[in-house]
Amino acid sequence: MAIKSLEDLGYFCVDNFPPSLLLKMVELCSQGASSLDKLAAVIDVRGGEFFRDLNHALEELDRGNVPYQIIFLEADDDTLVRRFKETRRAHPLHSEGGILESIAKERDLLQGLRARAHVVIDTSRSSVHQLREQIMNRYQAPEAAESLEMSLISFGYKYGLPLDADMVFDLRFLPNPFWIDELRERDGTDPAVREYVLGQPESEEFLSRLHSLILYLKDRFVREGRRYVTLAMGCTGGRHRSVVLVEELARRLRDAGVKVSVRHRDVARE
């Protein structure tokens, strides 16, 4: 969860990374026009003999004036035993003396690393959601603290629901421009279709209520660690009503400071 949280914050993340390659990885990330300025590497006793190179690797970073922080995650013995039992996986330092002896060996190996850690997080009483919140609060950029990106999709029910939608709204209660001869062959990007759909009293009331709902939910999504939410609106064919309302909702959300992307899944279908 810690590495996933950092990944969501824009870090280039590598799990179970050999310490001896750490400086080389930093050099690679800093080369070229597409250089990366945020790298997160998970290094632990799973690395076996490679783990012993960690102190030397950190000294290389110090000599190269590479800024870094060590986030040390730990938990008490009872919690670790329970977690290993739940995952049904053996401890990386599997010992004939059992799981507690393996944990003791690990603590001994990590003692020096813990002492030089910049941040120590005890996860014994934390849920994965609380751990994510700690990571997010500590390492997200201040301007991103309240950010949420909305993806709006228009679609046609006759072609099936979008599988990636978090919320789906059915617009088939609105009058259908398909039954207006001069609008049938046009789509929701056409001004005449837009005027017809938005001219319905139900359209304005629906948009107003949905806009208020999203603004209400936005801060709550962010509080729970959500940064991306997909909302889909569907009509029969996905060419008229859904296209118009997605475009109009996107405009209103952008005016309210929400980052929005738009995709019209079925507008090009015959």
C-alpha positions as CSV (number, residue, x, y, z in Angstrom):
1,M,0.0,0.0,0.0
2,A,2.9,2.4,0.7
3,I,4.4,1.9,-2.7
4,K,1.0,2.1,-4.4
5,S,0.3,5.4,-2.6
6,L,3.7,6.8,-3.8
7,E,3.0,5.7,-7.3
8,D,-0.3,7.6,-7.2
9,L,1.7,10.7,-6.2
10,G,3.8,10.4,-9.4
11,Y,6.8,8.5,-8.1
12,F,8.5,6.0,-10.3
13,C,8.4,2.9,-8.1
14,V,10.4,-0.3,-8.1
15,D,9.8,-3.2,-5.7
16,N,12.4,-5.6,-4.2
17,F,15.2,-3.5,-5.7
18,P,18.9,-4.6,-5.4
19,P,20.6,-1.8,-3.4
20,S,23.8,-2.0,-5.4
21,L,21.9,-0.7,-8.4
22,L,20.4,2.3,-6.5
23,L,22.9,4.9,-7.7
24,K,22.7,3.6,-11.3
25,M,18.9,3.9,-11.1
26,V,19.1,7.5,-9.9
27,E,21.5,8.3,-12.8
28,L,19.1,6.7,-15.4
29,C,16.2,8.6,-14.0
30,S,18.0,11.9,-14.3
31,Q,19.0,11.5,-17.9
32,G,17.3,12.8,-21.0
33,A,14.4,15.2,-21.6
34,S,12.0,12.9,-19.8
35,S,14.0,12.8,-16.6
36,L,12.2,11.7,-13.4
37,D,12.6,13.6,-10.2
38,K,10.7,11.2,-7.9
39,L,11.9,7.7,-7.4
40,A,10.7,5.2,-4.7
41,A,12.5,1.9,-4.2
42,V,11.4,-0.9,-1.9
43,I,14.4,-2.6,-0.3
44,D,14.1,-5.3,2.3
45,V,15.4,-8.6,3.4
46,R,13.7,-10.4,0.4
47,G,16.9,-9.3,-1.4
48,G,18.9,-11.9,0.4
49,E,22.7,-11.3,-0.1
50,F,21.9,-8.2,-2.1
51,F,20.4,-6.6,0.9
52,R,23.9,-6.4,2.6
53,D,24.9,-3.8,-0.1
54,L,22.4,-1.3,1.3
55,N,24.7,0.7,3.6
56,H,27.3,1.0,0.8
57,A,24.6,2.2,-1.6
58,L,23.4,4.9,0.8
59,E,27.0,6.1,1.3
60,E,27.2,6.4,-2.5
61,L,24.1,8.5,-2.5
62,D,25.5,10.7,0.2
63,R,28.8,11.2,-1.7
64,G,26.8,12.1,-4.8
65,N,24.7,14.7,-2.8
66,V,21.6,12.8,-3.9
67,P,18.7,13.8,-1.6
68,Y,16.7,10.9,-0.2
69,Q,14.5,9.8,2.7
70,I,14.2,6.4,4.3
71,I,10.7,5.4,5.2
72,F,10.9,2.5,7.7
73,L,7.7,0.4,8.1
74,E,7.4,-1.8,11.1
75,A,4.8,-3.6,13.2
76,D,4.8,-5.6,16.5
77,D,5.4,-9.3,16.6
78,D,1.7,-10.3,17.1
79,T,0.6,-8.2,14.1
80,L,3.4,-9.6,11.9
81,V,2.6,-13.2,12.9
82,R,-1.1,-12.7,12.1
83,R,-0.3,-11.1,8.7
84,F,2.0,-13.9,7.7
85,K,-0.7,-16.4,8.6
86,E,-3.4,-14.5,6.6
87,T,-1.2,-14.3,3.5
88,R,0.0,-17.9,4.0
89,R,3.5,-16.9,2.8
90,A,6.7,-17.9,4.5
91,H,9.0,-15.3,6.0
92,P,11.9,-14.3,3.7
93,L,14.3,-15.4,6.5
94,H,12.5,-18.7,7.1
95,S,13.9,-20.4,10.1
96,E,13.4,-23.8,11.7
97,G,12.7,-22.0,14.9
98,G,9.4,-20.6,13.5
99,I,8.0,-17.3,12.5
100,L,9.0,-15.4,15.7
101,E,12.6,-16.4,15.3
102,S,12.6,-15.3,11.7
103,I,11.1,-11.9,12.7
104,A,13.8,-11.5,15.4
105,K,16.5,-12.1,12.8
106,E,14.9,-9.6,10.5
107,R,14.7,-7.0,13.3
108,D,18.4,-7.6,14.0
109,L,19.4,-7.1,10.4
110,L,17.3,-3.9,10.1
111,Q,18.4,-2.3,13.3
112,G,21.0,0.0,11.8
113,L,18.7,1.0,8.9
114,R,15.9,1.9,11.4
115,A,18.3,4.0,13.3
116,R,19.1,6.2,10.3
117,A,15.5,6.3,8.9
118,H,14.0,9.7,8.4
119,V,10.4,8.4,8.9
120,V,9.3,5.4,11.0
121,I,5.7,4.3,10.6
122,D,4.3,1.7,13.0
123,T,1.5,-0.1,11.1
124,S,0.5,-2.4,14.0
125,R,-2.8,-0.6,14.6
126,S,-3.3,0.9,11.1
127,S,-5.5,-0.2,8.4
128,V,-4.3,-0.1,4.8
129,H,-6.4,3.0,4.3
130,Q,-4.8,4.8,7.3
131,L,-1.4,3.9,6.0
132,R,-2.3,5.3,2.6
133,E,-3.5,8.5,4.3
134,Q,-0.2,8.9,6.2
135,I,1.9,8.5,3.1
136,M,-0.4,10.8,1.1
137,N,-0.4,13.5,3.8
138,R,3.4,13.4,4.1
139,Y,4.5,13.3,0.5
140,Q,1.9,14.8,-1.8
141,A,2.5,18.2,-3.1
142,P,0.5,20.9,-1.3
143,E,-1.3,21.9,-4.4
144,A,-2.4,18.3,-5.0
145,A,-3.8,17.8,-1.5
146,E,-7.4,18.5,-2.5
147,S,-7.2,17.4,-6.1
148,L,-9.6,15.0,-7.8
149,E,-9.6,14.1,-11.5
150,M,-13.0,13.2,-13.0
151,S,-13.4,11.2,-16.2
152,L,-16.8,11.6,-17.9
153,I,-18.0,9.1,-20.4
154,S,-21.1,9.2,-22.6
155,F,-22.4,5.8,-23.9
156,G,-25.3,4.0,-25.4
157,Y,-27.1,1.4,-23.4
158,K,-27.7,-0.7,-26.6
159,Y,-23.9,-1.2,-26.7
160,G,-23.5,-2.1,-23.0
161,L,-22.3,-0.4,-19.8
162,P,-18.7,1.0,-19.6
163,L,-16.8,-1.5,-17.4
164,D,-14.6,1.2,-15.8
165,A,-17.4,3.4,-14.5
166,D,-17.6,4.1,-10.8
167,M,-21.0,5.8,-11.2
168,V,-23.6,5.4,-13.9
169,F,-26.6,7.7,-14.7
170,D,-29.4,6.8,-17.0
171,L,-30.6,9.7,-19.2
172,R,-33.3,7.9,-21.1
173,F,-35.9,9.8,-19.1
174,L,-35.1,12.9,-21.3
175,P,-36.9,13.5,-24.6
176,N,-34.9,11.9,-27.4
177,P,-33.7,14.0,-30.3
178,F,-33.7,10.9,-32.4
179,W,-37.4,11.3,-33.0
180,I,-36.9,14.8,-34.4
181,D,-36.3,14.4,-38.1
182,E,-33.9,17.3,-38.6
183,L,-31.8,16.2,-35.5
184,R,-31.7,12.4,-36.0
185,E,-28.6,12.3,-38.1
186,R,-26.7,14.9,-36.0
187,D,-25.0,14.1,-32.7
188,G,-24.7,15.8,-29.3
189,T,-21.8,18.1,-30.4
190,D,-24.2,19.9,-32.9
191,P,-25.5,23.2,-31.6
192,A,-29.1,22.4,-32.6
193,V,-29.0,19.1,-30.7
194,R,-27.4,20.8,-27.7
195,E,-30.1,23.5,-27.7
196,Y,-32.9,20.9,-27.9
197,V,-31.5,18.7,-25.0
198,L,-30.6,21.5,-22.7
199,G,-33.8,23.3,-23.4
200,Q,-35.7,20.5,-21.6
201,P,-36.6,21.5,-18.0
202,E,-35.6,18.1,-16.7
203,S,-32.1,18.6,-18.2
204,E,-31.3,21.7,-16.1
205,E,-32.7,20.2,-12.9
206,F,-30.7,17.0,-13.4
207,L,-27.5,18.8,-14.2
208,S,-27.9,21.1,-11.2
209,R,-28.5,18.2,-8.8
210,L,-25.7,16.1,-10.2
211,H,-23.2,19.0,-10.2
212,S,-24.0,19.6,-6.5
213,L,-23.6,15.9,-5.7
214,I,-20.2,15.7,-7.3
215,L,-18.9,18.8,-5.5
216,Y,-20.3,17.3,-2.3
217,L,-18.5,14.0,-2.9
218,K,-15.3,15.4,-4.2
219,D,-13.7,16.2,-0.8
220,R,-14.9,12.9,0.6
221,F,-13.3,10.9,-2.3
222,V,-10.0,12.7,-1.7
223,R,-10.2,12.0,2.0
224,E,-10.5,8.3,1.3
225,G,-7.5,8.4,-1.0
226,R,-9.4,8.5,-4.3
227,R,-7.7,10.6,-6.9
228,Y,-9.6,9.3,-10.0
229,V,-13.3,8.9,-10.4
230,T,-15.1,7.8,-13.6
231,L,-18.7,8.9,-14.1
232,A,-20.7,7.6,-17.1
233,M,-24.0,8.9,-18.5
234,G,-25.9,6.8,-21.0
235,C,-28.8,7.2,-23.4
236,T,-30.2,4.7,-25.9
237,G,-27.6,5.1,-28.6
238,G,-25.0,7.3,-27.0
239,R,-25.1,9.9,-29.7
240,H,-27.4,12.7,-28.5
241,R,-28.5,13.2,-24.9
242,S,-25.5,11.6,-23.1
243,V,-23.1,13.6,-25.3
244,V,-24.8,16.9,-24.6
245,L,-25.0,16.4,-20.8
246,V,-21.4,15.1,-20.5
247,E,-20.1,18.1,-22.3
248,E,-22.2,20.5,-20.2
249,L,-21.4,18.8,-16.9
250,A,-17.7,18.9,-17.8
251,R,-17.9,22.6,-18.5
252,R,-19.6,23.3,-15.1
253,L,-17.1,21.1,-13.2
254,R,-14.1,22.9,-14.9
255,D,-15.6,26.2,-13.9
256,A,-15.7,24.9,-10.3
257,G,-12.0,24.0,-10.5
258,V,-12.3,20.2,-11.0
259,K,-9.9,18.6,-13.5
260,V,-12.1,16.8,-16.0
261,S,-11.5,14.6,-19.1
262,V,-14.2,13.6,-21.5
263,R,-14.8,10.5,-23.7
264,H,-17.7,9.9,-26.0
265,R,-17.6,6.1,-26.4
266,D,-20.4,5.6,-28.9
267,V,-20.9,8.9,-30.7
268,A,-19.3,7.7,-33.9
269,R,-21.5,4.6,-34.3
270,E,-24.0,4.6,-37.1
